[in-house]
Amino acid sequence: MKVDFNSERWFSDLKDLADEFYNTSDKRFVTYDRKSIDRIKAAYFTRLRSLKKEIFGSVDPVGKRIDHHKIIALYVQLFMEKPIFGVPSVVNSAYASWPETMLINEMYCLEILFTVLEAWSNRKINYSKFKDYEEAFLKLLYYYREYSSYYNMNNYRKNSEHDKRNNLFTYALAHMVYFVEQNFMK
């Protein structure tokens, strides 16, 4: 049985998931801004509108739906652009668990992908089979987060070129979500 998917309803579940991540994190190094999820939710609607306009053209995109792969990709993308967990840039690896501390945002986004995909398809992820791809996926998310941080830090102006670049990454990430769904679901 498939879940009727209302993409905005997931934000309360994503907050709960973030709470769980923070509660099991090394709080000597990790900070958590729970309120930032509300800001991500506000940005989500803007980006969703932009993505729908890109997909459906100049027609009014209201009421048009996009596939769950792109929705999941958009969640992951926004949480990478606006990380909810803070970690100092220099952490002594002797005192912090690696990668659980340093890559907490990336691991959280991977868990978003798994959680939403499992609920949507009503199947489970085969984690042991995915293990061979996990490092590459976490690196991709890390590099995207670093790029987004640099882009935001240097106050680049938001414009249609930026929207296009975001949408292109959303499409690419959506294909990866599809790859996970097709190859790692039981």
ROFIKOL-597249 format. One record per residue (C-alpha): x, z, y; residue number from 1. Coordinates in steps of 0.1 Angstrom, whole numbers, always signed. Example, Ala and Ser with C-alpha at 12.3 -4.5 7.8 and 13.67 -1.06 7.14 Angstrom:
<sites>
SITE    c1    c3    c2 resi
SITE  +123   +78   -45    1
SITE  +137   +71   -11    2
</sites>
This chain:
<sites>
SITE    c1    c3    c2 resi
SITE    +0    +0    +0    1
SITE   +14   -10   +34    2
SITE   +13   +13   +64    3
SITE    -7    +1   +94    4
SITE   +21    -1  +118    5
SITE   +17    +9  +154    6
SITE   +52    +8  +168    7
SITE   +47   +33  +196    8
SITE   +35   +60  +172    9
SITE   +69   +62  +157   10
SITE   +85   +79  +186   11
SITE   +72  +113  +177   12
SITE   +87  +108  +142   13
SITE  +120   +96  +157   14
SITE  +121  +128  +177   15
SITE  +116  +149  +146   16
SITE  +143  +129  +128   17
SITE  +166  +135  +158   18
SITE  +159  +172  +157   19
SITE  +169  +172  +120   20
SITE  +201  +154  +127   21
SITE  +210  +178  +155   22
SITE  +201  +209  +134   23
SITE  +226  +198  +107   24
SITE  +253  +186  +132   25
SITE  +284  +204  +142   26
SITE  +271  +220  +175   27
SITE  +306  +229  +186   28
SITE  +310  +192  +195   29
SITE  +275  +176  +195   30
SITE  +250  +179  +223   31
SITE  +215  +166  +222   32
SITE  +191  +155  +249   33
SITE  +156  +155  +233   34
SITE  +140  +144  +266   35
SITE  +160  +112  +265   36
SITE  +138   +99  +237   37
SITE  +109   +97  +262   38
SITE  +131   +76  +285   39
SITE  +139   +53  +255   40
SITE  +102   +50  +247   41
SITE   +95   +39  +283   42
SITE  +123   +13  +281   43
SITE  +110    +2  +247   44
SITE   +77   -11  +262   45
SITE   +97   -31  +289   46
SITE  +120   -46  +263   47
SITE   +91   -53  +239   48
SITE   +73   -72  +266   49
SITE  +105   -92  +273   50
SITE  +110   -99  +236   51
SITE   +74  -111  +232   52
SITE   +77  -133  +263   53
SITE  +109  -148  +248   54
SITE   +92  -154  +214   55
SITE   +58  -166  +226   56
SITE   +69  -184  +257   57
SITE   +52  -182  +291   58
SITE   +17  -175  +276   59
SITE    +4  -140  +279   60
SITE   +21  -120  +251   61
SITE    -5   -92  +251   62
SITE   -21   -88  +217   63
SITE    +6  -109  +200   64
SITE   +25   -91  +173   65
SITE   +61   -95  +162   66
SITE   +75   -87  +128   67
SITE   +87   -52  +118   68
SITE  +123   -64  +115   69
SITE  +124   -70  +152   70
SITE  +106   -37  +160   71
SITE  +132   -18  +139   72
SITE  +160   -37  +155   73
SITE  +147   -29  +189   74
SITE  +145    +8  +181   75
SITE  +181    +8  +169   76
SITE  +193   -12  +198   77
SITE  +177   +11  +224   78
SITE  +190   +42  +207   79
SITE  +225   +27  +207   80
SITE  +222   +17  +244   81
SITE  +210   +52  +254   82
SITE  +226   +76  +229   83
SITE  +207  +108  +225   84
SITE  +237  +127  +210   85
SITE  +268  +135  +231   86
SITE  +302  +138  +215   87
SITE  +334  +144  +235   88
SITE  +356  +113  +235   89
SITE  +385  +134  +220   90
SITE  +376  +156  +191   91
SITE  +403  +171  +169   92
SITE  +394  +157  +135   93
SITE  +407  +189  +119   94
SITE  +378  +208  +134   95
SITE  +350  +182  +133   96
SITE  +336  +164  +103   97
SITE  +342  +127  +104   98
SITE  +322  +105  +106   99
SITE  +292  +128  +108  100
SITE  +302  +141  +142  101
SITE  +319  +111  +158  102
SITE  +293   +86  +146  103
SITE  +262  +107  +148  104
SITE  +243   +82  +170  105
SITE  +252   +53  +146  106
SITE  +242   +74  +115  107
SITE  +210   +84  +132  108
SITE  +202   +47  +139  109
SITE  +209   +38  +103  110
SITE  +184   +65   +93  111
SITE  +159   +51  +117  112
SITE  +162   +17  +100  113
SITE  +158   +33   +65  114
SITE  +129   +56   +74  115
SITE  +108   +30   +92  116
SITE  +116    +3   +66  117
SITE  +106   +26   +37  118
SITE   +74   +36   +54  119
SITE   +65    +0   +62  120
SITE   +72   -15   +28  121
SITE   +62   +16    +8  122
SITE   +95   +12   -12  123
SITE  +127   +32   -12  124
SITE  +162   +22    -2  125
SITE  +188   +20   -29  126
SITE  +215   +41   -11  127
SITE  +241   +37   -37  128
SITE  +238    -1   -36  129
SITE  +239    -1    +2  130
SITE  +271   +20    +3  131
SITE  +293   -11    +1  132
SITE  +278   -23   +34  133
SITE  +274   +10   +52  134
SITE  +309   +10   +69  135
SITE  +304   -25   +83  136
SITE  +270   -17   +96  137
SITE  +282   +15  +113  138
SITE  +311    -4  +129  139
SITE  +286   -30  +143  140
SITE  +265    -2  +158  141
SITE  +296   +15  +172  142
SITE  +308   -16  +189  143
SITE  +274   -23  +203  144
SITE  +272   +12  +217  145
SITE  +307    +9  +232  146
SITE  +297   -25  +248  147
SITE  +265   -11  +262  148
SITE  +283   +19  +276  149
SITE  +309    -3  +293  150
SITE  +281   -26  +306  151
SITE  +261    +3  +320  152
SITE  +292   +22  +334  153
SITE  +302    -8  +354  154
SITE  +268   -11  +370  155
SITE  +261   -47  +359  156
SITE  +229   -59  +374  157
SITE  +200   -63  +351  158
SITE  +188   -98  +351  159
SITE  +174  -125  +329  160
SITE  +209  -133  +315  161
SITE  +211   -96  +304  162
SITE  +176   -98  +289  163
SITE  +186  -129  +270  164
SITE  +217  -113  +257  165
SITE  +197   -82  +246  166
SITE  +171  -104  +229  167
SITE  +198  -124  +210  168
SITE  +212   -91  +197  169
SITE  +177   -80  +187  170
SITE  +173  -112  +167  171
SITE  +207  -108  +150  172
SITE  +200   -72  +141  173
SITE  +165   -81  +129  174
SITE  +181  -105  +104  175
SITE  +203   -76   +92  176
SITE  +172   -55   +88  177
SITE  +157   -83   +67  178
SITE  +189   -85   +46  179
SITE  +186   -47   +39  180
SITE  +149   -51   +30  181
SITE  +156   -80    +6  182
SITE  +187   -66   -11  183
SITE  +185   -28   -10  184
SITE  +149   -18   -16  185
SITE  +137    -5   -50  186
</sites>
